C-alpha cells in the first residue's frame, strides 16, 4: 500500500499547476455546498430560536397553529384547566403579536412583541449585555437586541419610544437575538405585552406548562389533549419540529436553500470529475507502463483512488479554512451561516465521495489503455 500511495502522491504533485487547478476546483465546490448547507442549518435554527429558549415541557396552543409566529389566541381559562390535570407543576400564559414601534422622530417600524410572566416559567430575554430580565417589572420597560438599535432609533438603556401610543423605555439589551423575518423582537411583561398588542386580559397566545419531576410527559400530554377542547398540546420537540417544517418546506424557503446545495453538489462533482480526469489522462504513459509490466487492475484502481483521496483531503482542508472565515463574517448577519460538527463530518464524507466517484471516469479511461502503447513512445 505504501508503494501505491507513493505513486499516487508523485502523480499528483509532479505537475503542481495541474494539482493546484484540481484543488481549486474541489475547494470551490465544497465552499459552495458549505455556504448553502450552512444557510439551511442557520435558517432552521433561527426559525425555532424562541421555542428553543422557552423553559417549557408542553405547549398549549390554538388548534392549527403552524409555527411560533402564528399569533392566534386562546382563552386563559385553558390555563386553569391545565393546572387541574395531575402532573402539571406550573402553567404560564405567553402573549405574542406584531405592533408598531414609534421612533422619537415620529416614524414607525414593525416589531414583534413577546410577553410572559417575569417570575418562573416563561420566555424571557437571554444573552443580556445591559440590564436584567427582572428590570422588565418596571412600568413601561422593554428589552431589545442591540443589533436593532438603529432600526428602533435607540442607542442605550433608558431610551424612550412608543408602542401603540404608549410610552416604553429600553431597560435591558440583548446580543444576538435576531429574527429571521428581520422584524425586531421586543420583550415585555405579560400585562404590558397585552396592552401593546391589543390582546384582552383573559386571552393568551400560548400556555407554557412544566411537568412535575418524575412524571411521564407523553402521558400528561395525552390527558391534557383529552380534557381540553379546540386546542393542541405539543411537547417542545414537537412544536420545534412543526415550526421548522413550516418555514423550511411550507414556505419554500428551505427548499430553495436545499436546491442550491444540491446544485452545488452537482456542479462540484462535474468540476472535480473534469479536473481528476484531466490529471489522470496526463499520466496515461505511466499507467500504460504499469499494465505492460503486469500490474493487476486492482493495483491501478488503488493508485487512482489514492489520488482522489489525497485530493479530497487537501481540498477539504482548504475549503474548511475558507468556510470558517465565511462563518465568522456572517455571524452577526440576519441569516448567519452555521457549521456544526455533524455538518463538517458530512461535508468531509461528501468531498471523499465526490472525488472517488469522479475518479471512476478516470479508471475507465485507464483500463482501456493498450499496454503496447508504452512501446510506441
Secondary structure, 3 states (H helix, E strand, C coil): CHHHHHHHHHHHHHCHHHHHHHHHHHHHHHHHHHHHHHHHHHHHHHCCHHHHHCCCCEEEEECCCCCCCCCCCEECHHHHHHHCCCCEEEEEEEEEEEEEEECCCCCEEEEEEEEECCCCCCCCCCCEEECCHHHHHCCCEEEEEHHHHHHHCCCCCCCEEEECCEEEEEEEEECCCCCCCCCEEEEEEHHHHHHHHCCCCCEECEEEEEECCCCCHHHHHHHHHHHCCCEEEEEHHHHHHHHHHHHHHHCCHHHHHHHHHHHHHHHHHHHHHHHHHHHHHCCHHHHHHHHHCCCCHHHHHHHHHHHHHHHHHHHHHHHHHHHHHHHHHCCCCCCCCCCCHHHHHHHHHHHHHHHHHHHHHHHHHHHCCCHHHHHHC
